[in-house]
Amino acid sequence: MKTNQKENKLWWLAAGAAALMAGVAVYRKLTSYDFNGRVVLITGGSRGLGLVMARQLAREGARLVLCSRDANELENARMELAGNGADVLVTKCDVTSEEQVNSMITNVQNEFGPIDVLINNAGVIHAGPVAEMTIDDFKESMDTHFWGPLYTILAVLPAMKARGEGRILNISSIGGKISVPHLVPYSASKFALTGLSEGLRAELAKYNITITTATPGLMRTGSPRHAIVKGRHKEEYALFKIMDSSVLTSKSAEASAAKIIDALRYGEAEVTTTLPAIVAEYLHNLSPGLMNSVFSAVNSILPGEGGIGKNRAKGYESETELSMSGLTERTQKAAARNNEL
């Protein structure tokens, strides 16, 4: 008799769990956002993750607006996307300039239509010991990762509020939740973006404006070539590129973009990609002191100060036999595929 009662309880628990999962699936389907015909602005959209997201959104019928500081990169992206049937507008803009951002938003809204979705993706990476970083490095990171998104958000908000809807995706980083050695300016500025994004989500919900924060781990976009490296820059770059290329520590740009876009589609508050990033976040929440000790140990084996010191070199200026070896083949192929060369 007791056995039958236990079996009945287990059956009802299983049935309840299945019903709950089915209900959640139906709710997500009914509340999912349709990108077809929507105007989507992607900052830093001419290469890397921005371009990968643009490709995926174009396949869903989105009308794309890509902005970047590089006119040649923008034209390459436009030709590819338009050649595949996308409705796309490109515009040169430095998002660290409030004046340029306001002018861009006004022009886009007048010429292409109201911006339904804003994706703040523009980024810059400074890699090297914090002792080799300058105030200008920190300012550049903050200008790009905090002030740039703030300028674009404030510029699109009035029209979104007037329409009573809008979606905003802020591409932060797992480095915006856990500060990583040798990426301190990057992490500090991404922390600022994460805080901005979370606060805005709470305040803008009443206007039916949904904010999603992406905190991805390493993605194979090909972006290390454009990183700013300091100190013993060739060693820094080779290590960064190897980590970026390994399937153990990174995720493909395409898989990452799909997961991030789904989070935006379903109005999720946050999305973290890659297993290492998810595990690191869990351990950091469990014991920040332990994670700090782990990172201190990691820092002890990273390249030290010296080399070019506080001078800066781009990744592509720091190539060596190691950084161009088979260990980085995936990143090199991603760079060619995603307009990073």
N, C-alpha and C positions, 0 to 999 in steps of 0.2 A: 504493500500500500504506500509506504514511504517512498519507494522507488518511483512509483507512478506519479506521485505528487511532485517529486524533484524533476521528473521528465516534463511534466506539464508546465512547471515554472520556467524551465529552460526553453521550452517551445514558445511560451508567451514572451519571454525576453528577446528571443531571436526574432519573433514576428514584430515586436515593437521596434527593435533596432532597424529591421528592414523597412518598416513603414516610415520611420523617422528619416532614414536615408533617402527613400523615395520622395518624401515630402520636401526635403532640402533640394533634391535634384530638380523637382518641378518648380520650386520657388526660384531657384537660380535661373532656370530656363525662361520663366515668365518675366524676371526682372533684368535679364541680360541686356546689354547695350548693343544696339545695331550700328555698326560703323558705316554701313552703306550710305553713300551720299553725304556723310558728315565731313566737315572741314576740320582737318587735324593738323595742327602746327607742331613740328618737331624741331626743337633747337638742337644744334649740333647734328643735324640730320643728313649731312652730306657724306658721312662715312661711319664705319664702325657699327655700334649697336643702333644708332639712330637710323642708319640706312637699312639695316636688317629689319627693324620694326616697320620702316616705311614700305618695304617690299611686302611684308605680311599684311599690313593694313590695306595696301593697294589691292591685294587679292580679295579683300572683303568689300571693295568698292568705295573706300574712303577717298576723299578729295584732299590731296596732300599739299602742305606748305612746308618747305624745308628752309631753314636758315643756318648760316655758317659765316665765318669770317673769310673763307677762301672761295673766290669766284670760280676758279677752275674746278675745284672739287664739287661745287654745287652744279656746275654745268655737266660734269661727268655723271652725277647722280640723276639729274633731270633727264639726260639722254637715255640712260638705262631704263628708268621708270616709265617715261613716256613711250619709249620703244616697246614696252610690254603692255601698253594700253592704259597706263595710269593717268589720271587727271592731276597734274602736278604743277605747282608754282614754286620757284626758288627765289630767295631774296638774300642779298648779302647784309649781314647784321652782326655787330659785336654786342652780345647780350650784357656785357659789363657796362655798357653805356645806356643810361636811362633814356636819353634823348633818341638814340637810334632805335631802341626797343619801342618806344611810344610811336615813333614815325612808322616803323614796320607794321605794328598792329593796326594802326589807322589805315594804312595803304591796303593791307590784306583784307580788312573788313569792308573797305569801299570797293575793291576791285574783284575779290574772290568770294566774298560772303562772310557772314559771322563765324567766328571760330567756336566750334562745338567742343573740341578736345584740344587741350594744351599738354604737350609732353616736354618737360624740362629735362633735357638730356645732355646739353653741352657740358664738357668737363675738361679738366687739366690734371695731370699727375706730376708731382715732384717726388722723386725717389732719391734717398740718401740719408746719411746721419743728420739728426736735427741740428747738430753743431755746425753743419755746413749750410743750413738754411738761413735765409735772410728775411728781414721784415717784408721785403717786396714779394718773396715767395708766398708768405702767408697771406698778404694782401691779394695777390693774384688768385690764390685758391678761394678766398672768401668772395672776391668779386665775381668769380665764375660760378661757384656752387651755391652761394647764398644770395648775393645781391642780384645776379642775373635772373634766377628763378623768381625772386620777389618782384623785380621790375615787370617781368612778363605776366605774372599772376595779377598784379595790380592793374595792368593795362587791359586784360581781358575780362576782369571781374564786372565792370559796369554793364557790359552787354549781356554777360551770362546771367546776372541778377535780373536784368530787365526781361529776359526771355524765361526766367524761372527754371533754368537747367544749365548744366555744364559738367564736364569731366576734366580733371587735372591729374596728371601722373608726374610725380617727381622722382627722378632716378637718383637716389642716394647711393648707398653702398653698405655692405657689411662693415666697412671701415667707418661708417657713420653711426655704428652702434658699439663697435669694439675698436679702440685705437691701436693701430698696427705699427710696430717699429719701422723706421725708415720711410714712413708715409705720413708723418705727423701733420704737415700742412693740409694734406688731402683729407685725413681723418677729421681734423678739427673743423674744417669747413663742411664736410658731409654731416657731422654731428649737428651743425647749425641748420642744415637743410632738413634733416630728419625732424628736428624740433619744430621748425617752421611748418612743415607739412602736417605733422600730427595736430598742432594747434589749429591750423586752418580747417582741417577736416571737421573738428568739433564745432567751429563757429559758422562754417558755411553750409552745413547740412540743412539749415532752415530755409536756404534759398534753393534747395535741390541741386546743389553743386557738390559733387563727390570728389574727394581728394584721395588718391592712392599713393602710398610710399613704397617704392621698390628698393630693397637693400640687397642687391645681388652680390655673390662672391665673384671670383675670377671667371671671366668669360673670354672665349677665344674669338675676339673681334679683330685682332691684328693691331690693336691700339698701342702696344709697347713701343712701336717705332716712333711715336710722337710724344712719348713721356720725356720729361725733363729730368736728367740724372746728374747728380753732383757727387763730389768726393771721388772715390775710386770708381768712376762712372762705368768703365767697361765691365768690371766685376758685378756692380749693382745691376746693370742692364742684363747681363747674361743670366744672372740668377732670376731676375724678374721675368724674363722671357721664357725660361725653362719652366718656372712655376705656372706661367700663363698657358703653356702648351700641353702640360701633362694632364691626362684624363683623370688622374688621381686628385688633382687640386683645382681643376677648372671644368667649365661646362661649355658646350658649343654655343655660339652666339645665337643660332637659330632656335635651339631649345630654350635658352634663357628668354629670348624675346617673346616666344609663344607663351611661356608661363607668365611673363610680366603683362602681356596684352590681355590674357585671360583674367588676371587680377583686376585690370582696368575695366574690362567688359562686365564683370560681376560686382564692381563697386567695392572690392575688398579694401580694407584699411591698409594692409601691408602684405608684401610678398618677398620672401627670401629665397634665392636660388642657390644651388649647389649644396651637396651634402656636407662638405667641410664647413661652409658658412653656417648652416643650420646647427651642426654640432657645436661649433665654436660659440654661437649665440647662446645655446642652452647651457653650456659650461660656464660662460661668463655670467649669466643670470644666476646660476647656482652658486658660484663662488668667484666674484671679481678678483679677489686676492690671488686665488690659484691661477687664473688666466694671466694675471700680471706677472706672476712668477715664471710661467711658461714662456711668455713673450720676452722676459728679461733673459732667459736662457737662450732663446732664439737670437736675440740681439747680440749676444756675446760671440756668435759665430758668423754674423753678417759682416760684410766689408766695413772696415773702420774708416776713420777720417784720413784725409790726405788726398793724393791724386790731384785733381783739378780744384780741390777745395770748394770754395763758394761759387766758383764759375759754373756755368751750366752748359750741358751738351744735350742734344736730342738723342733719342734712342738710336735712330738711324746713323748718327755720327759716332756711335759707340760699339758698332758691330765688331765681333771677333770670330775666330774659327769656332769657338764654343757656342756663341750666340747664333751662328748660322749652321749649326750641326743638325743631325737628325733629331736631337732632343727638342728642337724648336720647330720642327717641320709643320706641325698643325697651325701654329701661330703665323708662320710665313705664308701658308696657303690662305689663311683667313685674311691676312693683310692684302693679298692680291685680289681676293674675292670681294672685299668690303671697302675698296677705294682708299686704302690706307697707304699705298705706295707713293 
